[in-house]
Structure formats: structure tokens, C-alpha cells
Amino acid sequence: MNSNGKSKRRWGLWISAAILLLLMGSASFMLLGTLKSNGAIDPSKISVIEKGDLARSVVATGKIQPRTKVEVKSKASGIVKKLYVDYGEWVKQGQLLAELDKEQLQAGVREASAVLMAAQAARRRGYAGRVMAALTAWGTAHGATHTFLQVIAHNAPARALYEKLGFTEAYQYWYRVQE
């Protein structure tokens, strides 16, 4: 058993020595090849030095981002009648950009005025009281045991009607409107 382990070690030493000799031979062959060159330079690698501009182009992909992004919104909606600026044109604060068709807007104003006049004519006729009584009866028929109303504090006619129907103020709350 002892001699078997020694023979394996000897074979490992012989193989290591052979590999080392092979590497040394390759390195010396390459070194001699570079030292034997005659010093001549390949003519295709020679050029005349000239002063001039270099033209380089770079091809790349990516996203173009603006320095600043501004979102323009109108307070009114409608059909644009006339544009006063073109796409990409510089504008100043307060400059008129577009004009809306006023016919549609004026029709909306006339409609709102008619609704207001009808509501004013319907006041003090008991319509709201009948609507409230019908809603309360419907809620009771469908299992409601309590009725709560929400009304703006300065709506005096609504508050008077609700007090007349037996409602009392339970609590107040406040909300903020962003300006």
C-alpha cells in the first residue's frame, strides 16, 4: 500500500514537470519571434499627419425630456372657434390662446336662468314638503328607522322647512374648499 501512494505522487510530479517545460518552450518561442523582427513597419499603418476637423456621429436611442412641462387647462369647455397661437410657439403669461364658440355657452346661461326662474316660481307652494313626506314614507316602508338631512348652514328656507317637518340640528361640521 505504501508503494502505491508513492507511485501516484511520482506520476503527478512528472506530469507537472512536462506541463512546465511546455509552457516555457512556448514563451521562449514567442519571445524569439518578436526579437527577430527587422524593425520594418507595415506600410498600410502609415499615414501623413494633417490638421483638420474630425467628424463623428453617434447613434443612440432614448427618451427626450423637456426642461419644464406646463399643462394648460381652460376653466370653460366648449368648441374652439379660433386659435391665436401655433403648436410649439412661445407664449407669455396672460396671452389669449384660443376663443371658444359663445353660442353654446350663452345657451347654457339661458337654460340655467330658466331653471332658476322656475325654481323661484315654485317656492312657497309646498312642493318641498310633499317631496320630503314622500321620501320619509318610502324610507319607512323600506325599513328605515331614522332620517338625517344635510343642509348648508346659511340656507334659511331649507332650515325653516326642515324645522317645520320636525327635524332638529344634531351636529355641525366644517369642510374646506381648495381655492
C-alpha positions, 0 to 999 in steps of 0.5 A, spaced: 500 500 500 505 504 501 508 503 494 502 505 491 501 512 494 508 513 492 507 511 485 501 516 484 505 522 487 511 520 482 506 520 476 503 527 478 510 530 479 512 528 472 506 530 469 507 537 472 514 537 470 512 536 462 506 541 463 512 546 465 517 545 460 511 546 455 509 552 457 516 555 457 518 552 450 512 556 448 514 563 451 521 562 449 518 561 442 514 567 442 519 571 445 524 569 439 519 571 434 518 578 436 526 579 437 527 577 430 523 582 427 527 587 422 524 593 425 520 594 418 513 597 419 507 595 415 506 600 410 498 600 410 499 603 418 502 609 415 499 615 414 501 623 413 499 627 419 494 633 417 490 638 421 483 638 420 476 637 423 474 630 425 467 628 424 463 623 428 456 621 429 453 617 434 447 613 434 443 612 440 436 611 442 432 614 448 427 618 451 427 626 450 425 630 456 423 637 456 426 642 461 419 644 464 412 641 462 406 646 463 399 643 462 394 648 460 387 647 462 381 652 460 376 653 466 370 653 460 369 647 455 366 648 449 368 648 441 374 652 439 372 657 434 379 660 433 386 659 435 391 665 436 397 661 437 401 655 433 403 648 436 410 649 439 410 657 439 412 661 445 407 664 449 407 669 455 403 669 461 396 672 460 396 671 452 389 669 449 390 662 446 384 660 443 376 663 443 371 658 444 364 658 440 359 663 445 353 660 442 353 654 446 355 657 452 350 663 452 345 657 451 347 654 457 346 661 461 339 661 458 337 654 460 340 655 467 336 662 468 330 658 466 331 653 471 332 658 476 326 662 474 322 656 475 325 654 481 323 661 484 316 660 481 315 654 485 317 656 492 312 657 497 307 652 494 309 646 498 312 642 493 318 641 498 314 638 503 310 633 499 317 631 496 320 630 503 313 626 506 314 622 500 321 620 501 320 619 509 314 614 507 318 610 502 324 610 507 319 607 512 316 602 508 323 600 506 325 599 513 328 605 515 328 607 522 331 614 522 332 620 517 338 625 517 338 631 512 344 635 510 343 642 509 348 648 508 348 652 514 346 659 511 340 656 507 334 659 511 328 656 507 331 649 507 332 650 515 325 653 516 322 647 512 326 642 515 324 645 522 317 645 520 317 637 518 320 636 525 327 635 524 332 638 529 340 640 528 344 634 531 351 636 529 355 641 525 361 640 521 366 644 517 369 642 510 374 646 506 374 648 499 381 648 495 381 655 492 
